Amino acid sequence: MATSAPLLGKEGKKAAHSKASIFYGADEYLEELKKKYEHDHEIAALKNALPGEGDPNAAGVAQSSDKMLSVQKNNENRSLKTNRLFPTPNKPDPMPQNLAFLFTKITPDWEQMIYMWNVLTAIFFTQVLMVIGYCAALACFPDFWWTCTLCFGIPFAYIAIQNIYIDHDVMHGATFPVYEWQRFLTHPFADFFSLPWEEFVLEHNRHHASTVDLLIQGEFGWDPEEFHYALQQWAGPWGSNWYKYLLTVPFIPVIHFFGLNDTGSLFALEWWMHFPDEGAGGKCNKEFWSKWIPRRIKHNAFVLALWTCVWMLGTYPLGRPLSEGWRFMFTVSFFARVGYSAAWMFITNFTHSLPWNEFLAQDPGRTWPVLHNVMAMVLGGKHRWNEMLFHDVHHAFPNAVGTLSQRGRFHGWEKMHDAAAEVLHRGLWKPNGDEETQMQKTQKKRSLMMKQGK
């Protein structure tokens, strides 16, 4: 059962400590992490089904036969959709010294795993302080609504982008929080109700299990993101069908804004219609009422309480009646949705689109340097921009490498960029006799361009 105690070490417990773990209980955290995977065996099973090696902390969990927790393929290891073999990542062997850091497991200490959860926690409390500060500014300067609102809203949207990127980093590197209460802080400002942290992790790993090739969505099972991809790929190649996409692509930011993304309300409803799998004989899943319903209630009770506080800030502190709190709350929610929508459009739509990957094949780092610098600034730094440039590397090694923005945080964006380019040049997948996909052809072209540009 879940406990309210921290995942840090208990007093009097004797264990070997690394230099960084003396005060922060890294060894105890790692031990508790393994227990968490045993309890949340669904996350462990799905992570272990991803391409390449599984999560070593989840090694003791058996493979699942549930449809939502496994890769969907036939007895010949081929996709039911495309008949392609489930690909094997081409992890360098022997491992060159300049790439070893890329495949080294992140450490469970203050410098890495615990550090990422501390950053995520700091983001939440920064958001809270920004909302309180916005209320105070409006109370002190009621005649300057636009000035106060824009000075609050633009940075608030920006930090929402950072929120999603650190969420992404954490779920791929330090899945479970140091303290139980931290799981409520991961994305409460994203919408008025949403997925609990554990289901957020699950649906994202479902995406990785289903979509191995960036341009073939749902190849190995249902992908929760498929509706997004349909809007931008339903009519075939963009070059000859660009006018058709004018009918659907403009709706992408709209559906994001109204919550059809990983941290939104509409997405939560979509996921809950699919998970968990029914039990034997069509019966209710044995953990539906004991684990999943309580989690959903607790998480969304916290989210509701948070937005209730925001509503209240928009009433008496601003000299308004209780019935007008929605004015302040909707303003806060508007800028939050702008930021969260922007982040998810980059992670979900851009990275999985044919035009973007064809653009990358032209080596725009040399031909469009200003664009790269501007977009890196928008996302929070070049280590974040690497995630956009090498999302295919991330999908090939979701466990072994994790996120590129996470690695860049610890090793520097340039070292990370060069290592990812080298891995791409070596080929992301081992040859298995299948015909190369469009994405693989694009990757080859891009890696050659990047090598020539050096």
C-alpha positions in Angstrom: 0.0 0.0 0.0 1.1 3.6 -0.6 2.5 5.3 2.4 2.8 8.9 3.5 6.3 8.4 4.7 9.1 9.8 2.6 11.2 7.5 0.3 14.2 8.8 2.2 16.1 6.8 4.8 14.8 6.2 8.3 16.7 7.2 11.4 19.1 4.6 12.6 19.1 2.7 9.4 22.6 1.7 8.5 23.5 1.5 4.8 26.3 2.3 2.6 26.1 5.9 1.4 27.6 7.6 -1.6 29.2 11.0 -1.1 26.0 12.8 -2.2 23.7 10.5 -0.4 24.8 11.1 3.2 22.2 13.8 3.8 19.6 12.9 1.2 19.1 9.1 1.6 19.9 8.2 -2.0 20.5 4.5 -1.2 17.3 4.3 0.7 15.5 6.1 -2.1 16.8 3.5 -4.6 15.7 0.6 -2.4 12.2 2.1 -1.9 12.0 2.7 -5.7 12.2 -1.0 -6.3 9.4 -1.6 -3.8 7.3 1.1 -5.6 7.7 -0.8 -8.9 6.5 -4.0 -7.2 3.4 -2.1 -6.0 2.9 -0.3 -9.4 3.6 -3.4 -11.4 1.7 -1.9 -14.3 4.3 0.8 -14.8 7.2 -1.7 -14.4 5.7 -4.1 -16.9 5.1 -1.4 -19.5 8.6 0.1 -19.1 10.1 -3.4 -19.5 8.2 -3.9 -22.7 9.8 -0.8 -24.3 12.5 -1.1 -27.0 15.9 -2.0 -25.6 16.7 -2.7 -22.0 14.1 -2.3 -19.3 14.3 -0.3 -16.1 16.8 -2.1 -13.8 14.8 -1.0 -10.8 11.8 -2.8 -12.2 13.7 -6.0 -13.2 11.9 -8.2 -10.7 8.4 -7.6 -12.2 6.9 -10.2 -14.5 5.8 -9.4 -18.1 2.1 -8.5 -18.4 -0.4 -10.0 -20.9 -2.8 -7.1 -20.5 -3.5 -5.4 -23.8 -2.7 -1.9 -22.3 0.5 -3.1 -20.7 2.2 -5.0 -23.5 3.4 -4.6 -27.1 0.8 -5.8 -29.5 2.4 -8.2 -32.1 1.9 -11.6 -33.6 3.7 -14.9 -32.8 6.4 -13.9 -35.3 7.2 -10.7 -33.4 5.6 -8.6 -36.1 3.2 -5.6 -35.9 -0.5 -6.4 -36.4 -0.7 -3.1 -38.2 2.3 -2.9 -40.5 3.7 -6.5 -40.3 7.1 -5.0 -39.3 9.3 -6.8 -36.8 9.5 -5.2 -33.4 12.8 -3.4 -33.9 15.9 -3.8 -31.7 17.8 -0.6 -30.8 21.4 -0.4 -32.0 23.1 0.3 -28.7 26.8 0.8 -29.4 28.8 -2.4 -28.6 31.6 -2.1 -27.7 30.7 1.3 -26.1 32.9 4.1 -27.2 34.2 6.3 -24.4 32.6 9.4 -25.8 29.1 7.8 -25.7 29.4 6.0 -22.4 27.8 8.9 -20.4 24.7 8.8 -22.6 23.9 5.2 -21.5 25.0 5.4 -17.9 22.1 5.2 -15.5 21.3 8.4 -13.6 22.2 8.3 -10.0 19.6 8.3 -7.1 21.0 11.2 -5.3 20.8 15.0 -4.8 22.7 15.5 -8.1 20.3 13.7 -10.3 17.1 11.7 -9.3 16.3 13.6 -6.1 17.5 16.8 -7.7 14.9 16.5 -10.5 12.1 16.0 -8.0 13.3 19.1 -6.1 13.2 21.1 -9.3 9.7 19.9 -10.0 8.6 20.8 -6.5 10.2 24.3 -6.8 8.3 24.9 -10.1 4.9 24.2 -8.4 5.6 26.5 -5.4 6.9 29.2 -7.9 3.6 28.9 -9.7 1.6 29.3 -6.5 3.7 32.4 -5.5 3.1 33.9 -9.0 -0.6 33.5 -8.7 -0.6 35.1 -5.2 1.7 37.9 -6.6 -0.7 38.5 -9.4 -3.6 38.8 -7.0 -1.6 41.3 -4.9 -0.6 43.3 -8.0 -4.3 43.6 -9.1 -5.3 44.6 -5.5 -2.6 47.4 -5.4 -3.0 48.6 -9.0 -6.6 48.0 -10.0 -6.4 50.5 -12.9 -3.6 48.6 -14.6 -5.3 45.3 -15.3 -3.6 44.6 -18.6 -0.1 45.5 -17.3 -0.5 43.3 -14.3 -2.0 40.5 -16.3 0.6 40.4 -19.0 3.5 40.7 -16.5 2.0 37.7 -14.8 0.7 35.7 -17.7 3.6 35.6 -20.0 6.1 34.3 -17.4 3.4 31.9 -16.0 2.9 30.4 -19.5 6.7 30.1 -19.8 7.1 28.3 -16.5 4.2 25.9 -17.6 6.5 24.9 -20.5 9.3 24.2 -18.0 6.8 22.2 -15.9 6.1 19.8 -18.7 9.7 19.3 -19.7 10.8 18.5 -16.1 7.7 16.2 -15.8 9.0 14.4 -18.9 12.5 14.2 -17.5 11.3 12.9 -14.2 9.1 10.1 -15.5 11.9 8.8 -17.7 14.6 9.0 -15.0 13.1 9.1 -11.5 9.6 7.7 -11.9 8.5 7.8 -8.3 8.7 10.9 -6.0 10.9 11.2 -3.0 7.9 12.0 -0.8 4.4 10.8 -1.5 2.9 14.3 -1.5 5.1 15.4 -4.4 3.0 13.3 -6.8 0.2 15.8 -6.4 2.5 18.7 -7.5 3.4 17.4 -11.0 0.8 19.2 -13.1 -2.2 20.6 -11.1 -2.3 23.9 -12.9 -2.7 22.2 -16.3 -6.5 21.8 -16.1 -9.4 21.6 -13.7 -9.1 17.8 -13.6 -6.4 15.4 -15.0 -4.6 12.1 -14.7 -2.9 11.2 -11.4 0.9 11.0 -11.7 1.1 7.2 -11.9 -1.4 7.1 -14.8 0.4 10.0 -16.5 3.5 7.9 -16.4 1.6 4.9 -17.7 -0.1 6.5 -20.7 3.2 8.1 -21.7 4.9 4.7 -21.7 2.0 3.3 -23.6 2.8 5.8 -26.2 6.4 4.6 -26.3 5.4 1.0 -26.5 3.0 1.6 -29.4 5.0 4.1 -31.4 8.6 3.1 -32.0 9.0 4.9 -35.4 8.1 8.5 -35.0 6.0 8.5 -38.2 4.2 5.3 -37.7 1.8 5.9 -34.8 0.2 3.0 -33.0 2.2 0.4 -34.8 2.4 -1.9 -31.8 -0.9 -1.2 -30.1 -3.1 1.7 -29.2 -1.3 5.0 -28.8 -3.2 7.6 -26.7 -1.8 10.3 -29.0 -3.3 8.9 -32.2 -6.0 11.5 -32.7 -3.3 14.2 -32.7 -1.3 12.4 -35.4 -4.4 11.9 -37.5 -5.0 15.6 -37.7 -1.6 16.2 -39.1 -1.1 13.1 -41.3 -4.5 11.8 -42.4 -4.2 13.0 -46.1 -0.7 11.6 -46.9 2.4 13.6 -47.9 2.2 17.3 -47.1 3.7 18.5 -50.4 0.8 17.5 -52.6 -1.9 17.6 -49.9 -1.1 20.8 -48.0 -4.5 22.4 -48.7 -6.3 19.4 -47.1 -4.4 19.9 -43.9 -5.7 23.5 -43.7 -9.0 21.8 -42.6 -7.5 20.0 -39.6 -4.1 21.3 -38.5 -5.5 24.6 -37.2 -7.5 22.6 -34.7 -4.4 21.1 -33.0 -3.7 24.1 -30.7 -7.4 24.3 -30.0 -7.7 20.7 -28.8 -4.6 21.2 -26.7 -6.0 24.3 -25.1 -9.2 22.5 -24.1 -7.3 19.6 -22.5 -6.6 16.9 -25.1 -3.0 16.4 -24.1 -1.3 14.3 -21.5 -2.0 16.7 -18.6 -5.5 17.8 -19.7 -9.0 16.8 -18.8 -10.2 15.5 -22.1 -7.1 13.3 -22.4 -7.9 12.0 -18.9 -11.4 11.0 -20.0 -9.9 9.3 -23.1 -7.4 7.3 -21.0 -10.0 6.3 -18.4 -12.1 4.8 -21.2 -9.2 2.4 -22.0 -7.5 1.7 -18.7 -7.3 -0.5 -16.7 -8.0 -3.6 -18.8 -11.0 -5.7 -17.8 -10.4 -8.8 -15.7 -10.9 -12.4 -16.7 -14.3 -13.2 -18.2 -15.0 -9.5 -18.7 -15.1 -8.8 -15.0 -14.0 -5.5 -13.4 -10.2 -5.2 -13.0 -9.3 -6.4 -9.5 -7.4 -3.2 -8.7 -9.9 -0.8 -10.2 -11.6 0.1 -6.9 -8.7 -0.6 -4.6 -6.0 1.3 -6.4 -7.0 3.4 -9.4 -10.3 5.0 -8.2 -8.8 6.2 -4.9 -5.8 7.7 -6.7 -8.0 9.5 -9.2 -10.2 10.9 -6.4 -7.2 12.0 -4.3 -5.4 13.6 -7.2 -8.4 15.5 -8.5 -9.5 16.5 -5.0 -6.1 18.2 -4.7 -6.5 19.8 -8.1 -10.1 21.0 -7.1 -8.8 22.4 -3.8 -6.0 24.3 -5.7 -8.4 25.9 -8.2 -10.8 26.7 -5.3 -8.0 28.7 -3.7 -7.4 30.5 -7.0 -11.1 31.3 -7.2 -11.1 32.7 -3.7 -8.1 34.9 -4.4 -10.2 36.5 -7.1 -13.0 37.5 -4.7 -12.5 39.4 -1.4 -8.8 40.3 -1.9 -9.9 42.1 -5.0 -13.1 43.6 -3.6 -15.3 41.2 -5.6 -18.2 39.0 -4.4 -17.7 35.2 -4.2 -19.7 34.8 -7.4 -17.0 36.6 -9.4 -14.0 34.5 -8.5 -14.2 32.9 -11.9 -12.8 36.0 -13.5 -9.5 35.7 -11.8 -9.5 31.9 -12.0 -10.1 31.8 -15.8 -7.4 34.3 -16.4 -4.9 32.2 -14.5 -6.1 29.1 -16.3 -5.9 30.8 -19.7 -2.2 31.5 -19.4 -1.5 28.1 -17.9 -3.2 26.4 -20.8 -1.2 28.5 -23.3 2.0 27.3 -21.8 1.0 23.6 -21.3 -0.5 23.5 -24.8 2.7 25.0 -26.4 4.9 22.4 -24.6 2.8 19.5 -25.7 2.6 20.7 -29.2 6.4 20.7 -29.4 6.7 17.3 -27.7 3.7 15.6 -29.4 3.0 17.2 -32.8 6.2 18.8 -34.1 8.5 15.8 -33.2 6.2 13.3 -34.8 5.4 15.2 -38.0 6.9 14.5 -41.4 7.5 18.2 -42.3 9.5 18.7 -39.1 11.7 15.6 -39.7 12.3 16.5 -43.3 13.3 19.9 -42.2 15.8 18.4 -39.7 17.2 16.3 -42.6 18.4 19.6 -44.2 20.7 20.2 -41.1 19.0 23.5 -40.1 21.5 23.9 -37.3 23.9 25.3 -39.9 21.4 27.0 -42.2 18.9 28.3 -39.6 21.1 29.1 -36.5 18.9 32.0 -35.4 15.8 29.9 -35.5 17.5 27.3 -33.3 18.6 29.9 -30.8 15.2 31.5 -30.5 13.4 28.2 -30.1 15.9 27.0 -27.5 15.2 30.2 -25.6 11.4 29.6 -25.8 11.7 26.1 -24.4 14.1 27.0 -21.6 17.6 26.3 -23.0 19.5 24.3 -25.7 19.4 21.2 -23.5 15.6 21.3 -24.0 15.9 22.0 -27.7 17.9 18.8 -28.1 14.7 16.9 -27.2 13.1 18.4 -30.3 16.2 17.7 -32.5 16.7 14.1 -31.4 13.3 12.8 -30.4 14.0 9.7 -32.5 16.9 8.9 -30.3 14.7 9.2 -27.3 12.2 6.8 -28.8 14.9 4.3 -29.6 16.2 4.3 -26.1 13.4 5.4 -23.7 14.9 3.6 -20.8 18.6 3.3 -21.6 19.0 7.1 -22.4 15.8 8.6 -21.1 15.2 12.2 -22.2 17.9 14.2 -23.9 16.9 17.4 -22.0 17.5 15.4 -18.7 21.0 14.2 -19.9 21.8 17.7 -21.1 20.9 19.1 -17.7 23.7 17.0 -16.2 26.3 16.9 -19.0 25.8 20.1 -21.0 23.7 20.5 -24.1 26.7 20.5 -26.6 28.1 17.2 -25.3 24.6 15.8 -25.4 24.0 17.1 -29.0 27.2 15.6 -30.4 26.6 12.2 -28.7 23.1 12.0 -30.0 24.3 12.9 -33.5 26.9 10.1 -33.3 24.2 7.6 -32.2 22.0 8.7 -35.1 24.9 8.3 -37.5 25.5 4.7 -36.3 21.8 3.9 -37.0 19.2 3.7 -34.3 18.0 0.2 -35.1 19.7 -3.1 -35.9 19.0 -4.3 -39.5 16.4 -7.1 -39.4 15.6 -7.6 -43.1 12.6 -5.3 -43.1 12.4 -2.5 -45.7 13.5 0.8 -44.3 10.8 3.2 -43.2 10.5 6.7 -44.4 11.7 7.9 -41.0 14.9 5.7 -41.3 15.6 7.1 -44.7 15.2 10.6 -43.4 17.5 9.8 -40.4 20.2 8.5 -42.8 20.0 11.7 -44.9 20.1 13.9 -41.8 23.1 12.1 -40.2 25.1 12.4 -43.4 24.3 16.1 -43.6 25.4 16.6 -40.0 28.7 14.7 -40.6 29.5 16.7 -43.7 28.7 19.9 -41.8 31.4 19.3 -39.1 
